[in-house]
Amino acid sequence: MLNKLSLRMRLTLLTGCIVILTAVCLTLISIHNAERKFVRPNVLQAVTTTKMVPLNSSITPDHEAWIRPAANEEKLSNISVEVRAIKAKDQFVDTSVIYMFIIIILGMAATYVISGRALKPVNQLSKTIKNINEHNLSHRIDHIQTKDEIGSLAGSFNTMLNRLDESFARQKRFAANAAHELKTPLTTIKAGIQVLKLDKSPSIEDYKENVDITELSTQRLIDVVDDLLKLTSEEKAKFADKIALSDTLQHIAQELEPMTRQKNIQIQVVGECSHAIFGNQTLVYRALFNLLENAVKYNKHGGKVQIAVSLRGYNTIIHISDTGIGIPNEELPHIFEPFYRIDKSRSRDIGGSGLGLSIVKTIIEKHNGTIAVQSEPGVGTTFDVLFPSQHK
């Protein structure tokens, strides 16, 4: 029943119950104290005095003649005192009950008014929230000049709106980038088919060229879809493999040797890489491979890639730095978003689906690790990957 009432009415009723209980208790206590302290002693004294009779045997009949009227007069006086005490008690009870109801009514009215003022920021907050939807997530709740739970609620709601706004923005960027990424190979395939249709007598070489282009575009689509599946996969992989970082990094360097030789890039290992981590061998290999591949791919001709492994408490830190083109500061918060490209035309010429760093971040987070990036345009980029060490 109370759930159907407004918060203001519920506060008024609950506070009213407390006021009623308090007023009734105080009234009963005051009536009881008045009876015990004032009424009963006076009545008892009057009754006692009335029952008292002179018992002196030496009193003569002449003396008794004038004592009796005096005794009767005193008896009537005591009865009058008793009656006045009872009437005073009744008047006190009536007055106390009247004041009790007045206090209850005034208390509930004051509670209703005060609770309305206290809940005014809540009503404003509710009206503002109702006007916010997916089309105006940039709107924020005005700062409430209170340092109580309501002000904290408004601040928390603004924080939630910031997250939602950023989430919606990421989804829009993802949809736009994914559509652009998928549209390019599809457009290439369609253009090849249209060229064949326009040619009245296409040669076998034309067909072969078109088939090759179609195959490359199809493979690109397959790679994008495979990367998306890996990115969104919720499969529980085994994370109990003991991964020797030195062997893993050495295998990756060998696999990247054709690319490093072509760009004359040196991969240097600094410090001791004999540390081991526990996780999924295939996933960790894929994450480190993507990072090193990017370090080579976006490096300058004749540049360097430096790898360092260190321990920080119970965590293993892998530093991968390059002397490449770097990343602008305004682009750093977005580089782990799917399909996000800093320079779309240049990135597409270099190759890749735009999902590499997204997959890296997903893999590292599945291992309860973190990844951070620092970069300076024209100087280079450094990725710091943290894996929690597990002693077994």
C-alpha positions in Angstrom: 0.0 0.0 0.0 2.8 2.4 0.9 4.6 1.6 -2.3 1.7 3.3 -4.2 2.2 6.6 -2.3 4.7 9.3 -3.2 8.0 9.5 -1.2 6.8 12.7 0.3 3.6 11.2 1.6 5.4 8.1 2.9 7.9 10.3 4.8 4.9 12.4 6.2 3.0 9.2 7.3 6.1 7.6 8.9 7.1 10.8 10.7 3.4 11.3 11.7 3.4 7.9 13.3 6.4 8.9 15.4 4.8 12.2 16.3 1.6 10.5 17.3 3.3 7.9 19.4 5.5 10.5 21.1 2.6 12.9 21.8 0.4 10.1 23.2 3.2 8.9 25.4 4.0 12.4 26.7 0.3 13.1 27.3 -0.3 9.9 29.2 2.9 10.5 31.3 1.8 14.1 32.1 -1.7 12.9 33.1 -0.3 10.2 35.3 2.2 12.5 37.0 -0.5 15.1 37.6 -2.8 12.5 39.2 0.0 11.1 41.4 1.7 14.4 42.4 -1.3 16.7 42.8 -4.8 15.1 42.7 -4.2 12.0 44.9 -2.4 13.8 47.8 -5.1 16.5 48.0 -8.0 14.0 47.9 -6.2 11.7 50.4 -5.7 14.7 52.7 -9.3 15.8 52.5 -10.6 12.3 53.1 -8.3 11.8 56.1 -9.3 15.1 57.7 -13.0 14.4 57.2 -12.7 11.0 59.0 -11.0 12.6 62.0 -13.3 12.9 65.1 -12.2 14.4 68.5 -12.0 11.6 71.1 -11.3 13.7 74.3 -13.6 12.4 77.1 -13.4 15.6 79.2 -15.4 17.5 76.7 -18.6 18.8 78.2 -21.9 19.1 76.5 -21.6 22.8 76.3 -18.3 22.4 74.5 -19.7 19.8 72.1 -22.4 22.2 71.1 -20.0 24.6 69.5 -17.5 21.9 68.3 -20.0 20.0 66.1 -20.8 22.9 63.8 -17.1 23.6 63.4 -16.4 20.0 62.5 -19.3 19.9 60.0 -18.0 23.1 58.4 -14.5 21.6 58.1 -15.9 18.4 56.6 -17.7 20.4 54.0 -14.6 22.3 53.2 -12.6 19.2 52.7 -15.3 17.8 50.4 -15.1 21.0 48.4 -11.3 20.6 48.1 -11.8 17.0 46.9 -14.3 18.1 44.3 -12.1 20.9 43.0 -9.2 18.6 42.7 -11.2 16.1 40.6 -12.5 18.8 38.4 -9.0 20.2 37.9 -7.9 16.8 37.0 -10.6 16.4 34.4 -9.9 19.8 32.9 -6.2 19.0 32.8 -6.9 15.7 31.0 -9.2 17.4 28.5 -6.7 20.2 27.9 -3.8 17.7 27.5 -5.8 15.7 24.9 -6.7 18.8 22.9 -3.0 20.0 22.9 -2.0 16.5 21.9 -4.2 16.6 18.8 -3.0 20.1 18.0 0.7 19.0 18.2 0.0 15.9 16.1 -1.7 18.0 13.4 0.9 20.7 13.4 3.7 18.1 13.4 2.4 16.3 10.4 1.8 19.5 8.5 5.3 20.7 9.3 6.7 17.3 8.2 4.8 17.5 4.9 6.1 21.0 4.2 9.7 20.3 5.2 9.8 17.0 3.4 8.6 18.8 0.2 11.4 21.2 0.4 13.9 18.5 1.2 12.8 16.4 -1.7 12.7 19.3 -4.2 16.1 18.4 -5.6 14.9 14.9 -6.1 12.0 16.1 -8.1 14.2 18.2 -10.2 16.6 15.3 -10.7 13.7 13.1 -11.7 12.4 15.6 -14.3 15.9 16.0 -15.8 16.4 12.3 -16.0 13.0 11.8 -17.8 14.1 14.3 -20.5 17.4 12.5 -21.2 17.4 9.8 -23.9 19.7 8.3 -26.5 19.5 11.4 -28.6 20.7 13.9 -26.0 23.1 11.9 -23.8 25.4 15.0 -23.8 22.9 16.7 -21.5 24.0 16.8 -17.9 22.2 17.3 -14.6 22.9 20.8 -13.2 25.1 20.8 -10.1 23.0 20.4 -7.0 24.3 22.6 -4.2 24.0 20.0 -1.5 26.7 17.7 0.0 24.3 14.9 0.9 23.1 11.7 -0.8 21.1 13.7 -3.4 24.2 15.6 -4.5 26.1 12.4 -4.6 23.3 10.7 -6.7 23.4 13.6 -9.2 27.2 13.3 -9.5 27.0 9.5 -10.0 24.3 9.9 -12.6 26.4 12.4 -14.5 29.3 9.9 -14.4 27.0 7.2 -15.7 25.9 9.5 -18.5 29.5 10.2 -19.5 30.1 6.4 -19.7 26.9 5.9 -21.7 27.8 8.8 -24.0 31.2 7.4 -24.7 29.8 3.9 -25.1 27.3 5.1 -27.7 30.0 7.0 -29.5 32.2 3.9 -29.6 29.4 1.9 -31.0 28.8 4.5 -33.7 32.5 4.6 -34.6 32.6 0.8 -34.6 29.5 0.6 -37.0 30.9 3.3 -39.3 34.5 1.8 -39.3 33.2 -1.8 -39.7 30.9 -0.8 -42.6 33.8 1.0 -44.3 36.1 -2.0 -43.7 33.7 -4.5 -45.2 32.5 -2.2 -48.0 36.0 -1.9 -49.5 36.5 -5.5 -50.6 32.9 -5.9 -51.6 33.2 -2.8 -53.8 36.3 -4.3 -55.3 34.6 -7.6 -56.1 31.5 -5.8 -57.6 33.8 -3.5 -59.7 35.6 -6.6 -61.2 32.3 -8.2 -62.0 31.0 -5.1 -63.7 34.1 -4.8 -65.8 33.7 -8.3 -67.0 30.0 -7.6 -67.9 30.9 -4.5 -69.9 33.5 -6.4 -71.9 31.7 -8.2 -74.7 34.5 -10.8 -75.2 36.6 -11.0 -72.1 39.8 -13.0 -72.3 41.0 -15.8 -70.1 43.6 -13.4 -68.6 40.7 -11.0 -67.7 38.9 -13.8 -65.9 42.1 -14.8 -64.1 42.8 -11.3 -63.0 39.3 -10.9 -61.8 39.4 -14.2 -59.9 42.7 -13.2 -58.2 41.2 -9.8 -57.1 38.0 -11.6 -55.9 40.1 -14.1 -54.0 42.1 -11.4 -52.3 39.0 -9.5 -51.4 37.2 -12.6 -50.1 40.2 -13.5 -48.0 40.2 -10.0 -46.5 36.6 -10.4 -45.6 37.3 -13.8 -44.1 40.1 -12.3 -42.0 37.9 -9.5 -40.8 35.1 -12.0 -39.8 37.6 -14.3 -38.1 39.1 -11.4 -36.1 35.6 -10.3 -35.1 34.8 -13.8 -33.9 38.0 -13.9 -31.8 37.2 -10.5 -30.4 33.7 -11.4 -29.3 34.4 -15.1 -28.4 33.3 -16.1 -24.9 34.9 -19.5 -25.0 36.7 -20.5 -21.9 40.2 -21.3 -23.0 42.7 -23.1 -20.8 45.0 -20.7 -19.0 47.3 -23.2 -17.3 50.2 -23.2 -19.9 53.6 -22.2 -18.6 54.8 -19.7 -21.2 58.6 -19.0 -21.5 58.8 -15.4 -22.7 62.3 -15.8 -24.1 61.2 -18.6 -26.4 58.0 -16.9 -27.4 59.7 -13.6 -28.3 62.4 -15.5 -30.2 59.8 -17.4 -32.3 57.9 -14.1 -33.0 61.1 -12.4 -34.1 61.9 -15.3 -36.5 58.4 -15.1 -37.9 58.8 -11.3 -38.5 62.3 -11.7 -40.0 61.2 -11.1 -43.6 59.5 -7.9 -42.7 62.4 -6.7 -40.5 64.9 -7.5 -43.2 62.9 -5.6 -45.8 62.7 -2.4 -43.6 66.2 -3.0 -42.1 64.8 -2.9 -38.5 66.6 -4.4 -35.6 64.8 -6.2 -32.7 66.7 -5.8 -29.5 66.1 -7.7 -26.2 67.2 -5.7 -23.2 67.7 -7.3 -19.8 66.8 -10.8 -18.8 63.8 -12.5 -20.5 63.9 -15.8 -18.6 60.7 -15.1 -16.8 57.7 -17.3 -17.4 54.0 -16.6 -17.1 50.9 -18.8 -16.9 48.1 -18.5 -19.4 47.0 -19.7 -22.8 50.0 -20.2 -25.1 48.2 -19.5 -28.3 46.4 -16.3 -27.1 49.6 -14.8 -25.5 51.5 -15.6 -28.6 48.9 -13.8 -30.7 48.9 -10.7 -28.5 52.6 -10.3 -28.4 52.9 -11.1 -32.2 50.4 -8.3 -33.0 52.3 -5.8 -30.8 55.7 -6.6 -32.3 54.2 -6.7 -35.8 52.8 -3.2 -35.4 56.1 -2.0 -33.9 57.8 -3.2 -37.2 55.0 -2.3 -39.5 54.7 1.3 -38.4 58.4 1.9 -37.8 60.8 3.9 -39.8 63.2 2.4 -42.3 66.4 1.4 -40.4 64.6 1.8 -37.0 64.7 -0.3 -33.9 62.3 -2.3 -31.7 63.3 -2.8 -28.1 61.9 -5.5 -25.8 62.4 -5.6 -22.1 60.9 -7.9 -19.5 60.9 -7.0 -15.8 59.3 -8.0 -12.5 57.2 -5.6 -10.4 56.2 -7.4 -7.3 54.2 -10.4 -8.4 53.6 -9.0 -11.9 55.5 -9.5 -15.1 55.9 -6.3 -17.2 56.8 -6.5 -20.9 58.0 -3.3 -22.5 57.8 -3.0 -26.3 59.1 0.2 -27.7 59.8 1.3 -31.3 61.3 4.3 -33.1 58.3 4.6 -35.4 55.9 7.3 -36.6 54.2 7.6 -33.2 50.6 8.2 -32.3 49.0 11.7 -31.7 47.9 12.2 -28.1 44.2 12.8 -29.1 44.2 9.4 -30.8 45.6 7.4 -27.9 42.3 6.8 -26.1 40.8 5.2 -29.2 43.5 2.9 -30.6 42.1 -0.2 -28.8 38.6 0.3 -30.4 37.7 -2.2 -33.1 38.4 -1.0 -36.7 39.8 2.3 -35.4 42.6 3.6 -37.7 44.7 6.7 -37.0 45.5 7.4 -40.7 42.9 5.3 -42.6 44.5 5.5 -46.0 48.0 4.8 -44.8 46.9 2.1 -42.5 45.0 0.3 -45.2 48.0 0.5 -47.5 50.1 -1.1 -44.9 47.5 -3.8 -44.3 45.5 -5.3 -41.5 41.9 -5.3 -40.5 42.0 -2.7 -37.8 41.3 -5.2 -35.1 44.8 -6.1 -34.0 45.0 -3.9 -30.9 41.4 -4.7 -30.0 42.3 -8.4 -30.0 45.5 -7.7 -28.0 43.6 -5.8 -25.3 40.9 -8.6 -25.1 43.5 -11.3 -24.7 45.4 -9.5 -22.0 42.2 -8.7 -20.1 41.2 -12.4 -20.3 44.5 -13.1 -18.5 43.6 -10.5 -15.8 46.4 -8.2 -17.2 46.5 -4.6 -18.4 48.1 -2.8 -21.3 49.2 0.9 -21.4 50.6 3.0 -24.2 52.8 6.0 -24.4 53.7 7.7 -27.7 55.2 10.8 -29.2 54.7 11.6 -32.9 57.9 11.2 -34.8 59.7 9.7 -31.9 58.1 6.3 -31.2 55.6 4.3 -29.2 55.9 2.2 -26.1 53.5 -0.5 -25.0 53.6 -1.8 -21.4 51.9 -5.2 -20.9 51.3 -6.5 -17.4 50.7 -10.1 -16.7 50.0 -11.2 -13.1 52.5 -13.9 -12.1 51.1 -17.1 -10.8 53.3 -19.3 -8.7 52.5 -23.0 -9.1 
